[in-house]
Amino acid sequence: MINWEYKVTIHEFPEMKNSQQEDVIECDHTGNCFVHDTPMIGLDWLENIFKEYGEQGWELTQCGYHNRSVLCIWKRKKEVEKKN
């Protein structure tokens, strides 16, 4: 039987290069909204987070954006001692 351990992390966006630039928020007809500010900050910082946790054996299961931060949910196989 496979056992999993989970971790939840929150990562704040780095400062934007042009601090006077406002976030662009667009909503579709179903009420889903999207924030378009990633081109101003680039994505290297997020790739580095993914690489760091991946090297520790964590697999990203879900990631969501809220209020200039990213919430990530990770999982990895848990070592289970076999009972004799």
N, C-alpha and C positions, 0 to 999 in steps of 0.2 A: 504494500500500500504506500502511495506517495503522500508525504506530508509537506505542506508548504508553510513558509513564514512570509509575513507581509510587512511592508514599510510604507508610510505615507510621508512625503516631503513637500515642502513649499519653497519655491525659489522666486525671489523678486526680480523683475526686469531690471537690467542695468539702466543707468541714466541715458536718456536719448541725446543724440548728437546735437539736435536743434531743439532746445527746450521750449521754444516758442511754438513749435509744431503741435497742433492738437490731435488727439486720437480721432480717427474716423470710425464711426460706428454705423453699420448698415443692418437693417432688419428686413427679413423677407415677409411674404404674405402670411406665413404660418406663425410668425412671432419669434423665430429664431434670429438672434443678433450675432454679429461678428465684428470684432475689433481689428482694424487694419493699422497697426503701428510697427509691425515687425521689420519692414524695410529700413526704418530709421535706426534700429538697434542692431540689426544683423542677427544671425542665428548661431554664430560660433559658441556663444555662452551656453546655449541649450544643448548643442552637440557635445560640448565638454562635460556637461552634467550626465548625459546619457552614457558617454564613454566611461566616466568615473564609476558610475553604479554598475555598468555592464562588466567592468573588470573585476568587480567584487561579487559577480555572479547573480546580480539582480536583473530581472526582466521587467521592462515597463509594461504594465497591463492597461493603464489608463492615464490620461493627462488632460487637464482642463485649465482654461484661462479664467481668471477673475481678478479685477481691480489691480492690474499691472503686476500680477504674480501668476505662477503656474503651479498647480497642485498635481503631484505625480503619485501614482500608486504602483508599487513594485512588488514582485514576488520572486522567491527562489526556493529550490528544494531544501527541505529541512533534514538535517542529519538525524536519523532515528537509530537509537541503540537497539540492537536485537536482543530480546530476552532469551535466556537459555532454558 
